[in-house]
């Protein structure tokens, strides 16, 4: 039977999704199911690895059934996954020894402080491209080995396997035959030397992590293994593409050349810029990460995050109650010619790059009697674009590469006013794909390349139906507006620390 489809497994923080793509890179169907979040203590976030597996395989089978596609019509499987989330399981029983510790979990803050006191900050930055933070997998793995009874002994005996979610899914999909990961997920553990593409022995020794517990590190595109025959009606389907969700979205957005960047407008913003074939060490607190590896060619990226993006729009709705739905902000913003000099600085949890001020607090500046709620709505949307320019400016400075274009995805990318204003403030094209499945598409493309389902020349053009927003505002005006933003940020900085000194 003709193999006409790619199955993408998109395993996220709150749900498991499956998407099937055809030869024209079009999604034919999507299945999604949410799973439970566990909060055993303040700052702790866990998932049940068994539930992740059951929901992920469940949506895959349900989608095949719904679309009446037989497993032997699937050319390959690609996996995109929530990054940094940590699972440890027993190789003999196949059972996890503890819940998955989620990337959001902060329980290992003390371990991170201990690493800083050991003077490892610059070594970790230089070697792994990351900053010391409980966000990454290394300290989560260390915690499980130290705190689960018997874990250290089992690890020393070679009984335990560690993995991020991609590794756990690979293990389950192969019936426990393959323990591997790809370079993008490995680069988020804080244990990988991203130049050598190998686990770093010094960091393993510092954290007392035995080498035997770690997965094999493989390229993002290539045949990792085949599915167990008992899963898909006796079919052995190749699993041939894996990437962490943000890197997968970068690939799915066709950011294939140095200077191409994507921004996912979600609760916060995740921005990645392709920086080419050499890692760029950021001087601004951005992360250096592996974008993907295809064959022997490794592509790197800079990554920066905006803490508050869609969350600011939610605040307009639930806090100020001046909107009923996020969707209406588009028409409200365009109903006034400008923000009348108002700036909203949504520093609800401090400011990240380039300001790094945990004492900053949110502020509305420039208020006059002529200001209405419409101007505040518009200024809030504009703040997302200004914060994006902040990060893009750092990426250009660190890399020496000029932004070519910005690809946009995530919920707020459907807001026409926001994306047009983003184009104006950056003075560059912003491109939105015709569907929001960039993460799943990236996994499908990586898988498809490996089995010759997609050809490399097919990847270079934007998807049919992509919407391109080009700058309409002159640089004189956009620079003036951005200078106003920088002044507003200065007013918001240090607010809490100043109050404490009163």
C-alpha positions in Angstrom: 0.0 0.0 0.0 1.2 3.5 -0.8 2.8 5.3 2.1 1.1 8.7 1.7 1.3 10.2 5.2 3.5 11.3 8.1 2.2 11.0 11.7 3.4 13.7 14.0 3.2 13.2 17.8 3.1 16.6 19.5 3.5 15.9 23.2 2.9 19.2 25.1 2.9 20.4 28.7 -0.9 20.2 29.1 -2.0 17.9 26.3 -1.0 15.1 23.9 -1.8 15.7 20.2 -1.4 13.8 17.0 -1.5 15.4 13.5 -1.3 13.6 10.1 0.3 15.5 7.2 0.2 14.7 3.5 2.9 15.0 0.8 2.0 18.7 0.4 2.7 19.5 4.1 -1.0 20.0 4.8 -2.5 18.7 8.1 -5.4 16.3 7.3 -6.6 15.9 10.9 -5.8 16.5 14.5 -6.6 14.7 17.7 -5.9 16.2 21.2 -6.5 15.2 24.8 -5.5 16.9 28.0 -3.9 15.1 30.9 -3.6 15.8 34.6 -1.2 18.3 36.2 0.1 17.4 39.7 1.2 20.0 42.2 2.4 18.1 45.3 4.1 21.1 46.9 4.3 24.8 46.2 6.6 25.3 43.1 6.5 21.6 42.3 4.9 20.4 39.0 4.7 16.8 38.0 3.1 14.6 35.3 2.4 10.9 35.3 4.6 9.4 32.6 2.2 6.5 32.1 -0.6 8.9 31.4 1.5 10.8 29.0 2.2 7.6 27.1 -1.4 6.4 27.2 -2.8 9.8 26.0 -0.2 10.1 23.2 -0.6 6.6 21.8 -4.4 7.0 22.3 -4.7 10.1 20.1 -2.5 8.6 17.5 -4.7 5.5 17.1 -7.9 7.6 17.3 -6.7 9.9 14.5 -5.9 7.0 12.2 -9.3 5.5 12.9 -11.1 8.8 12.3 -9.3 9.5 9.0 -9.6 5.8 8.0 -5.9 5.6 7.4 -4.2 2.2 7.9 -0.9 2.1 9.7 0.9 0.7 6.7 0.0 4.0 4.9 2.2 5.9 7.3 5.7 6.5 5.9 7.2 7.7 9.2 6.5 9.1 12.7 8.0 12.4 14.0 8.0 13.5 17.6 7.9 17.0 19.1 7.8 17.3 22.8 7.8 19.6 25.8 11.4 20.2 26.7 13.4 19.7 29.9 10.7 17.5 31.6 12.5 14.6 33.2 11.6 10.9 33.5 13.6 8.1 35.1 12.4 4.5 34.7 13.6 1.0 35.5 15.0 -0.7 32.4 13.9 -4.2 33.6 10.3 -3.4 34.7 9.7 -0.5 32.2 8.1 1.4 35.1 9.0 5.0 36.0 10.5 5.2 39.5 8.9 8.7 40.1 6.6 11.1 38.3 8.0 13.2 35.5 9.3 16.5 36.9 8.0 19.2 34.6 10.2 22.0 33.1 8.2 24.6 35.2 9.2 22.9 38.5 11.3 25.0 40.8 12.2 22.4 43.6 15.9 22.3 42.6 16.6 26.0 43.1 18.9 25.2 46.1 20.9 22.8 43.9 21.3 25.6 41.3 22.6 27.9 44.0 25.1 25.3 45.1 26.3 25.0 41.5 26.9 28.7 41.4 28.8 28.6 44.6 31.0 26.0 43.0 32.0 28.6 40.4 30.5 26.7 37.5 28.4 29.4 36.0 30.8 30.4 33.2 31.7 26.7 32.5 28.1 25.7 32.2 27.4 28.7 29.9 30.4 28.0 27.7 29.8 24.3 27.5 26.1 23.9 27.4 24.9 27.3 26.1 22.6 27.5 29.1 22.4 29.5 32.4 22.2 27.6 35.7 18.5 27.2 36.3 16.1 24.6 37.7 14.3 24.9 34.3 16.7 22.4 32.8 16.8 18.6 33.3 20.2 18.1 35.0 19.2 19.2 38.5 15.8 17.4 38.2 17.6 14.1 37.4 20.0 14.8 40.3 17.0 15.3 42.6 15.3 12.0 41.6 18.5 10.0 42.2 19.0 11.6 45.6 15.4 11.5 46.9 13.8 8.4 45.5 14.7 5.4 47.9 17.1 3.0 46.2 17.5 5.1 43.1 21.2 5.8 43.4 22.0 2.1 43.9 19.8 1.0 40.9 21.5 3.7 38.8 25.0 2.4 39.8 23.9 -1.1 38.8 22.8 0.2 35.3 19.2 -0.5 35.9 17.8 3.0 35.4 17.2 5.0 32.3 16.8 8.8 32.2 15.1 10.7 29.4 13.2 13.8 28.4 9.7 13.0 27.1 11.0 12.1 23.6 13.2 9.4 25.1 10.3 8.0 27.1 8.0 7.9 24.1 10.7 6.2 22.0 11.2 3.5 24.7 7.5 2.8 24.8 7.0 2.9 21.1 9.8 0.3 20.6 8.7 -1.9 23.5 11.8 -1.0 25.5 14.3 -1.7 22.8 15.7 1.8 22.2 17.0 4.4 24.7 17.9 7.5 22.7 17.3 11.2 22.3 18.0 13.8 19.7 20.5 16.7 20.0 17.9 19.4 20.5 16.5 17.7 23.6 19.9 16.8 24.8 21.0 20.4 24.5 18.3 21.4 27.1 19.5 19.1 29.8 22.5 21.3 31.0 24.6 18.2 30.6 25.5 18.3 26.9 28.6 19.9 25.4 26.9 21.5 22.4 30.1 21.9 20.4 31.2 18.3 20.8 27.6 16.9 20.7 28.5 14.7 23.7 27.6 14.4 27.3 30.0 16.4 29.5 31.9 14.2 31.9 32.8 17.1 34.3 29.1 18.0 34.8 28.1 14.3 35.2 30.7 14.0 38.0 29.7 17.2 39.8 26.1 16.0 39.9 26.9 12.4 40.6 25.1 11.2 37.5 26.3 7.8 36.1 26.9 7.8 32.3 24.9 4.6 31.9 21.6 6.3 32.8 21.8 8.7 29.8 20.3 8.0 26.3 22.3 7.9 23.1 22.4 11.2 21.3 21.4 11.1 17.7 20.6 13.6 14.9 17.2 15.2 14.8 16.4 13.7 11.3 17.3 10.0 10.7 15.8 6.6 11.5 16.0 6.2 15.3 14.1 2.9 15.4 10.9 1.2 14.4 7.6 0.8 16.3 6.9 -2.4 18.1 4.8 -4.7 16.0 2.0 -5.0 18.6 1.2 -1.2 18.5 0.0 -0.7 14.9 -1.5 -3.9 13.6 1.8 -5.6 13.0 3.4 -2.6 11.2 6.9 -1.5 12.0 6.8 2.2 11.3 10.1 4.1 11.3 10.4 6.9 13.9 12.7 9.3 12.0 12.4 12.8 13.3 12.6 14.2 16.8 13.0 17.8 18.2 12.0 19.7 21.2 8.9 21.7 20.6 10.4 25.2 20.1 13.1 23.9 17.8 10.5 21.9 16.0 8.4 25.0 15.5 11.6 26.8 14.2 12.0 24.1 11.6 8.3 23.9 10.8 8.3 27.7 10.2 11.0 27.2 7.6 13.6 29.2 9.5 16.4 27.4 7.6 19.0 30.1 7.2 21.0 32.3 9.6 18.9 35.3 10.5 15.6 33.6 10.2 13.6 33.7 13.4 10.3 32.7 14.8 8.2 34.0 17.7 5.5 31.9 19.4 3.0 34.3 20.9 1.6 32.4 23.9 1.2 33.2 27.6 4.8 34.4 27.2 6.8 34.6 24.0 9.4 32.0 22.9 11.8 33.5 20.3 14.4 31.5 18.4 16.8 32.8 15.8 18.8 30.5 13.5 22.4 31.5 13.8 24.0 29.0 11.4 26.5 26.3 11.9 28.5 27.6 14.9 27.1 28.2 18.4 26.9 31.9 19.4 27.8 32.7 23.0 25.3 35.3 24.1 26.6 38.3 26.1 23.1 39.3 27.0 21.7 36.4 28.9 20.1 34.7 26.0 20.4 30.9 25.7 22.5 29.2 23.0 20.9 26.0 21.9 21.0 23.4 19.1 18.3 24.1 16.5 18.6 20.7 14.8 21.1 18.2 13.3 20.6 16.7 9.8 23.3 14.3 8.8 26.6 15.7 10.0 25.4 19.3 9.8 24.4 20.9 13.1 22.5 24.2 13.1 22.4 26.4 16.2 20.0 29.0 17.5 19.8 31.8 20.1 16.7 31.7 22.3 15.0 34.4 24.3 11.8 34.6 26.3 9.3 37.3 27.1 7.7 36.5 30.4 4.3 38.2 29.8 2.6 38.3 26.4 -0.8 36.7 26.1 -1.0 36.9 29.9 -1.2 40.7 29.6 -4.3 40.3 27.3 -5.7 37.9 29.9 -5.2 40.6 32.5 -7.2 43.1 30.4 -10.0 40.5 30.5 -9.9 39.1 34.0 -8.2 41.8 35.9 -9.3 45.1 34.5 -12.4 43.6 32.9 -12.2 46.1 30.0 -12.5 43.3 27.3 -14.7 40.2 27.2 -12.6 38.2 24.8 -9.0 38.3 23.6 -10.2 38.3 20.0 -11.9 41.7 20.3 -8.7 43.5 21.1 -7.9 43.5 17.4 -10.9 45.7 16.5 -10.6 47.8 19.7 -6.9 48.6 18.9 -7.7 49.7 15.3 -10.7 51.9 16.5 -8.2 54.5 17.7 -5.5 56.0 15.5 -2.8 55.5 18.2 -2.3 54.8 21.9 -2.3 58.6 22.6 1.2 58.3 24.1 0.3 55.6 26.6 2.7 52.8 27.3 1.9 49.6 29.2 4.9 47.8 30.7 3.5 44.3 31.7 6.3 43.6 34.2 4.0 41.6 36.5 6.8 39.2 37.4 9.8 41.4 36.8 11.6 42.0 33.5 13.7 39.5 31.7 16.3 40.2 28.9 17.8 42.7 28.3 16.8 44.3 31.7 17.0 41.4 34.2 15.2 43.3 36.9 13.2 41.0 39.2 12.1 44.1 41.2 10.4 45.8 38.2 6.6 45.9 38.3 3.9 46.6 35.8 3.1 50.2 34.9 0.8 52.3 32.7 2.5 55.5 31.7 1.5 58.6 29.7 -2.0 58.9 31.1 -4.0 62.1 30.2 -7.7 62.9 30.5 -8.2 62.0 26.9 -7.1 58.4 27.4 -9.8 55.7 27.3 -9.8 52.0 27.8 -9.3 51.6 24.0 -5.9 53.3 24.3 -4.9 51.0 27.1 -5.9 47.9 25.1 -3.9 49.2 22.1 -0.9 50.0 24.3 -1.0 46.5 25.9 -0.9 44.9 22.4 1.9 47.2 21.4 3.9 46.1 24.5 4.2 42.6 23.0 5.8 44.0 19.9 8.2 46.2 21.9 9.3 43.3 24.0 9.9 41.2 20.9 12.1 44.0 19.5 14.0 44.0 22.7 14.9 40.3 22.3 15.5 40.6 18.5 17.9 43.4 19.1 19.9 41.3 21.5 20.0 38.4 19.0 21.2 40.7 16.3 23.9 42.1 18.6 25.1 38.8 19.9 25.2 37.0 16.5 26.2 39.9 14.2 23.4 38.7 12.0 20.6 41.0 10.8 17.0 39.6 11.1 15.7 38.6 7.7 12.1 38.0 8.6 10.1 37.0 11.6 7.7 34.0 11.5 4.8 34.2 13.9 2.7 31.5 15.5 0.8 31.0 18.7 -2.7 32.3 19.7 -1.9 36.0 19.5 -0.5 35.6 15.9 -4.1 35.7 14.7 -4.4 39.4 15.9 -4.0 41.4 12.7 -3.3 44.7 14.6 -0.5 43.1 16.7 1.3 41.5 13.8 1.1 44.6 11.6 2.4 46.7 14.5 5.2 44.1 15.1 6.2 44.4 11.4 6.3 48.2 11.7 8.3 48.2 15.0 10.9 45.7 13.6 10.8 47.2 10.1 10.8 43.8 8.6 8.2 41.3 7.2 6.3 39.1 9.7 5.0 35.9 8.2 2.1 33.9 9.6 1.5 30.3 8.4 -2.0 29.3 7.2 -2.4 27.0 10.2 -1.0 27.0 13.8 0.5 23.5 13.7 4.1 24.7 13.2 5.5 22.5 16.0 3.9 19.3 14.6 4.9 20.2 11.1 8.5 20.6 12.1 8.5 17.0 13.5 6.8 15.8 10.4 9.3 17.5 8.1 12.3 16.1 10.0 10.8 12.6 9.9 9.8 13.0 6.2 13.3 14.1 5.1 14.9 11.0 6.6 12.7 8.6 4.6 12.7 10.7 1.4 9.0 11.5 1.8 9.9 15.2 1.6 12.8 16.6 -0.5 15.1 19.3 0.9 14.1 21.7 -1.9 10.4 21.4 -0.8 11.3 22.9 2.5 12.5 26.3 1.4 9.3 27.9 0.3 6.7 29.3 2.7 3.5 27.3 3.0 0.8 28.2 0.5 -1.7 30.6 2.1 0.9 32.2 4.5 0.0 35.8 5.3 2.8 38.3 5.0 2.7 41.6 7.0 5.1 44.2 5.6 6.1 47.5 7.3 3.8 50.4 6.7 5.4 52.8 9.2 8.5 54.8 8.5 11.6 54.0 10.6 11.6 57.5 12.0 8.2 57.0 13.5 8.9 53.4 14.7 12.2 54.4 16.3 10.5 57.3 18.1 7.8 55.0 19.5 10.4 52.5 20.6 12.4 55.2 22.4 9.2 56.0 24.3 9.0 52.3 25.3 12.6 52.3 26.6 11.7 55.4 28.7 8.6 53.7 30.1 10.6 50.6 31.0 13.1 52.8 33.0 10.2 54.1 35.0 9.0 50.6 35.9 12.4 49.2 36.9 13.4 48.7 40.5 9.9 49.5 41.8 9.7 47.0 44.6 13.2 47.6 45.9 12.5 51.3 46.0 9.4 50.8 48.0 11.3 48.6 50.5 13.8 51.4 51.0 11.1 54.0 51.9 
